[in-house]
């Protein structure tokens, strides 16, 4: 079950701007607000093309992390899209993109920032008290994501996967006993055959599977 409002909107001649009626104004009066929705759609679409079609998916991934952390009400989706837009400017793998987005969020919160068009100063829309309350939470998310990247880079894919599973919740499968056993066996083989062909196998590590 959900509710939605249908409100009038008018285009502005000669521009991509539209005027939208704000039904939440005081005393129930309509207050017309200018929106650059079409420009926003255009710049996000362009960025998605530049990122090989991954950008929109990575925005959704970042939103899931914030949702799992209980920040959805405090930090609306446009803010998270803006953080991702600032952090992801080219083709990146999903883990790196999410970690970069969280780091950018921790950097920008409490400072001025705009929507992806560079026009709308959306940082002004969040109460300073809310910002102060969520900053430590966002900073911790960024630290944990960076730790997951570091663990994966060091070969501990299982430990990295546990962090991602905690950050994403049920949307990122936690390592199974079989994954753990396989990773242990791989480490033994790599130790025994360091420098040989078995140590440089192209077989995907367990934690790469959920990202696909």
For each residue, the residues with C-beta under 8 A, 3 or more apart:
1:
2:
3:
4:
5: 23
6:
7: 20 21 22 23
8: 20 21
9: 18 19 20 21 35
10: 18 19
11: 17 18
12: 15 17 18 19 34
13:
14:
15: 12
16: 36 38 39 42
17: 11 12 34 35 36 38 39
18: 9 10 11 12 34 35 37 38
19: 9 10 12 32 33 34 35
20: 7 8 9 32 33 34 35
21: 7 8 9 30 31 32 33
22: 7 25 30 31 32 33
23: 5 7 28 30
24:
25: 22 28 29 30 31
26: 29
27:
28: 23 25
29: 25 26
30: 21 22 23 25
31: 21 22 25
32: 19 20 21 22
33: 19 20 21 22
34: 12 17 18 19 20
35: 9 17 18 19 20
36: 16 17 39 40 115 117 119 120
37: 18 40 41
38: 16 17 18 41 42
39: 16 17 36 42 43 117 119
40: 36 37 43 44 115 116 117
41: 37 38 44 45
42: 16 38 39 45 46
43: 39 40 46 47 85 116 117
44: 40 41 47 48 55 56 81 85 116
45: 41 42 48 49
46: 42 43 49 50
47: 43 44 50 51 55 85 88 89 116
48: 44 45 51 53 54 55 56
49: 45 46 52 53
50: 46 47 55 89 90 91
51: 47 48 54 55 58 88 89 90 91 92
52: 49 91
53: 48 49 56 57
54: 48 51 57 58 91 92 94 97
55: 44 47 48 50 51 58 59 84 88
56: 44 48 53 59 60
57: 53 54 60 61 94
58: 51 54 55 61 62 84 88 92 94 97 98 101
59: 55 56 62 63 80 81 84
60: 56 57 63 64
61: 57 58 64 65 94 97 98 168
62: 58 59 65 66 80 83 84 97 98 101 102
63: 59 60 66 67 72 77 80
64: 60 61 67 68 168 169 171
65: 61 62 68 69 98 102 141 145 167 168
66: 62 63 69 71 72 75 80 141
67: 63 64 70 71 72
68: 64 65 167 168 169
69: 65 66 137 138 141 167
70: 67
71: 66 67 74 75 134 137 138
72: 63 66 67 75 76
73:
74: 71 126 130 133 134
75: 66 71 72 79 80 126 134
76: 72 79 80 125
77: 63 80 81
78: 81 82 115 122
79: 75 76 82 83 122 123 126
80: 59 62 63 66 75 76 77 83 84 101 105
81: 44 59 77 78 84 85 115 116
82: 78 79 85 86 108 113 114 115 116 122
83: 62 79 80 86 87 101 102 104 105 108
84: 55 58 59 62 80 81 87 88 97 101 104
85: 43 44 47 81 82 88 116
86: 82 83 104 108 113
87: 83 84 97 100 101 103 104
88: 47 51 55 58 84 85 92 97 100 101
89: 47 50 51
90: 50 51
91: 50 51 52 54
92: 51 54 58 88 96 97 100
93: 96 97 211
94: 54 57 58 61 97 98 211
95: 98 99 148 149 152 160 164 211
96: 92 93 99 100 149
97: 54 58 61 62 84 87 88 92 93 94 100 101
98: 58 61 62 65 94 95 101 102 145
99: 95 96 102 103 142 145 146 148 149
100: 87 88 92 96 97 103 104
101: 58 62 80 83 84 87 88 97 98 104 105
102: 62 65 83 98 99 105 106 138 141 142 145
103: 87 99 100 106 107 142 145 146
104: 83 84 86 87 100 101 107 108
105: 80 83 101 102 108 109 138 141 142
106: 102 103 109 135 138 139 141 142
107: 103 104 111
108: 82 83 86 104 105 111 113 123
109: 105 106 131 134 135 138
110: 131 132 135
111: 107 108 123
112: 121 123 124
113: 82 86 108 121 122 123
114: 82 117 118 119 120 121 122 123
115: 36 40 78 81 82 118 119 120 122
116: 40 43 44 47 81 82 85
117: 36 39 40 43 114 120
118: 114 115
119: 36 39 114 115
120: 36 114 115 117
121: 112 113 114 124
122: 78 79 82 113 114 115 125
123: 79 108 111 112 113 114 126
124: 112 121
125: 76 122
126: 74 75 79 123 130 131
127: 130 131
128: 131 132
129: 132 133
130: 74 126 127 133 134
131: 109 110 126 127 128 134 135
132: 110 128 129 135
133: 74 129 130 137
134: 71 74 75 109 130 131 137 138
135: 106 109 110 131 132 138 139
136: 139 140
137: 69 71 133 134 140 141
138: 69 71 102 105 106 109 134 135 141 142
139: 106 135 136 142 143
140: 136 137 143 144
141: 65 66 69 102 105 106 137 138 144 145 167
142: 99 102 103 105 106 138 139 145 146
143: 139 140 146 147
144: 140 141 147 148 163 166 167
145: 65 98 99 102 103 141 142 148 149 163 167
146: 99 103 142 143 149 150
147: 143 144 150 151 163
148: 95 99 144 145 151 152 159 160 163 164 167
149: 95 96 99 145 146 152 153 160
150: 146 147 153 154
151: 147 148 154 156 157 159 160 163
152: 95 148 149 155 156 157 160 205 207
153: 149 150
154: 150 151
155: 152 187
156: 151 152 159 160
157: 151 152 160 161 183 205 206 207 208
158: 161 162 175 179 180 183 206 207
159: 148 151 156 162 163
160: 95 148 149 151 152 156 157 163 164 207
161: 157 158 164 165 172 174 175 179 206 207 210
162: 158 159 165 166 174 175
163: 144 145 147 148 151 159 160 166 167
164: 95 148 160 161 167 168 172 207 210
165: 161 162 168 169 172 173 174 175 210
166: 144 162 163 169
167: 65 68 69 141 144 145 148 163 164 172
168: 61 64 65 68 164 165 171 172
169: 64 68 165 166 172
170:
171: 64 168
172: 161 164 165 167 168 169 210
173: 165 176 209 210
174: 161 162 165
175: 158 161 162 165 179 180 183 206 207
176: 173 179 180
177: 180 181
178: 181 182
179: 158 161 175 176 182 183 206 207
180: 158 175 176 177 183 184
181: 177 178 184 185
182: 178 179 185 186 206
183: 157 158 175 179 180 186 187 205 206
184: 180 181 187 188
185: 181 182 188 189
186: 182 183 189 190 201 205
187: 155 183 184 190 191
188: 184 185 191 192
189: 185 186 192 193 198 199
190: 186 187 193 194 198 199
191: 187 188 194
192: 188 189 198
193: 189 190 196 197 198 199
194: 190 191 199
195: 199
196: 193 199 200
197: 193 200 201
198: 189 190 192 193 201
199: 189 190 193 194 195 196
200: 196 197
201: 186 197 198
202:
203:
204: 208 209
205: 152 157 183 186 208
206: 157 158 161 175 179 182 183 209
207: 152 157 158 160 161 164 175 179 210 211
208: 157 204 205 211 212
209: 173 204 206 212
210: 161 164 165 172 173 207
211: 93 94 95 207 208
212: 208 209
